[in-house]
Structure formats: structure tokens, C-alpha cells
């Protein structure tokens, strides 16, 4: 079984051979972030695919935020580069949930939270606890929180 990390490594090697500068530099930075994570604790360890996905998600989010910042700062070329890197990384992530799918999961979580006695704005934390594992990697936290808030405050 190929791990996600080894797939990134293979893709990096192919990008270097193919002289694909954007892909090779993006994958190199991402693999560096993964390695940093692996040596961050008290002892070096291999990250699971889920943990590697979290690193890729974080890296992709950084690119998106940087692209927005560059665009607002009138640096279109840098913004395009960051955007392209973010899209490249998004290709390694699970398919993102549509708004309808996300709302359906949030509604389900709301019902579970209500059944457990959570009501009103205070239920936010409980609903997030229920919904987060279900959307893991398929929707950003901010997007999930916004959907929950919208449903709670209706």
C-alpha cells in the first residue's frame, strides 16, 4: 500500500524530472512541513495518512490566504503563484463537501445535540464536536462553524 507521503515523494521526483518548477517547489515545501511535523514531538515518528492530510490542508490554506493577501496588495503575479500552489495541493485532498452536503451533516449533528439536551447558541460547541469528525478534511473549520452558526441562529 502506498502512503500519501510516498505518493508526494514520487510526484516530486516526477516533477523534478519533468522540470515542473511550480509542482516540484510546492511538493518540496509540503514534504518539508510533513518532516517538521514528524520530528516535532519528543521522538521522531511516521505520520499517518490522516495526519499528512492535515498538513496538506494547512499548507493549502496558507496558500489561499497568501493569494488573497497578495491580490489585495496589488501583487497579481504572486497571488497567481500562491493560488496555483493551493490548487495543486487541493488535488491531494479529499473531495470538498458541497454546501448542501455540509448543511445536511450540520442538521444531523443539530438533531443529535438537541436529543442530548443542547439548545440555542450554547449548543455550538456540542454540534461542532459531533459534526467535525464527519467532515474531517472535506470542509474547512471556518466554513463548518459558519454553517453551524447559521443553523443555530437561523
N, C-alpha and C positions, 0 to 999 in steps of 0.2 A: 504494500500500500504506500502510495506516495503521500508524503505530508505536504501541507500547504507551503511550509518553509522550503522544502526541497524543490517544489514547483517554482517558487520565486527564484531560487538559485539557478534552476535550469533555464528559466526565461531570461534571467540576467545574462547567462553565458551566451544564449542565442542572440540577445540584443547586442552584446559586445561584438560577436562575430559578424552580425549584420550591420554594424556601425550605426545602430539606432541610439543616438545620444540621449534623447529625451527618456526613452524606456530604460536604458542602462543606468542613467543617473538617478532616476526615480526609484528603481528597484534597489540600487545600491544603498540609497538613503533609508529605504524601508527595512532592508536586511540589517543595516546598522542599528536601527531603532529596535528591531527584534533582539539582536545580540545584546544591546544595552539592557533590555528587559530581562534577558536570561541571566545576566551577571549581577542584577540589581539586588537580589536577596543576599542572605548570608552564604549560600552556596550556589554555584552555577548549576543551572538545570535546563532541560529542553522544554520549550513552550509547547503546549497542546495546540491543535489547530484552532480551537476556540480562542485561546489566548493570542495566537498570531492574528486571528481575525480582528480582535480588539485593537491590536497595534495598527493594523492596516486601516481600520475605521478611524482611529485617532489621526493617523497620518493624512488620510483623505480629507478629514475635516479641517486639518491645519491648512491644507492646500486651498480648500474652498474659501476659508476665512482670509487667507493671504490674497487670493484672487480678488475678493471683494475690496479689501483694503487698497490694493494696487489700483483697481478700477476707480475707486473714489479719489485716489490721489492723482489720477490722470496718467497713470503709467500702464497704458493698454498692453504693451508688449509683455511686461512682467505678469500682468493679470492673465493674459492668454496662456503663458507658460504654466503658471500655477494651476489654472483651470484644466489644462491638458494633462498635467501630472495627476490631478484629482480624479479625472475621468479614467485615466489609465488604472489607478488603484481601485476605483469603483468596480472595475472588471473582475477583481478578485473577491469581491464581497457578494453575499447572497442577494438575490433579487429584492429590491426595496418594496415594502408594502404600499399598496395604493391607499388613498385617503379612505375609501370605503372599507377596505380590509382592516385598516387601523381602527376606524370607528367601530367596526363590529367587535374587534377584540376588546376595545375600551368598554363598550356596552356590556359585554360578557363579564368583564372584571368588575364593573359597577354593580351588576346584579349580585355577584359573589360577595362583594364588600358589604352591600346592603343586607344580604342574608346573614352576614356576620355582625350586623348591627351598626355599621359605619354609615353616617349620614352627613349631608352638607359638605361645606368646604374642608372640614376636618378629615373627611374620608380620602382626601387627595393622596396622602402617604400610603394608606392601605391599598387603594386602587393601583397606585404605581407599583407597589410590591407584587401585586397579582399580575399586572399586565407586562412588566418588564421582561420576565423570563420568556413570555410568549412571543415577544417581538425581537428578542435578542439578535442584534446585528442587522435587522431588517428595517429598522426605523431609528432615527436619532432621538436621543433622550429629550431634547428640546421640543421636537415635533410630537412625541408621545405626551409629554407634560401639557402641551398646548391643547391637544385633543381631549385629555382628561379634564382639564380646567373648563373647556368649552362645554363638555357634557355635564359636569358638576354644577356649574353656574348657569347653564342653559340659557 
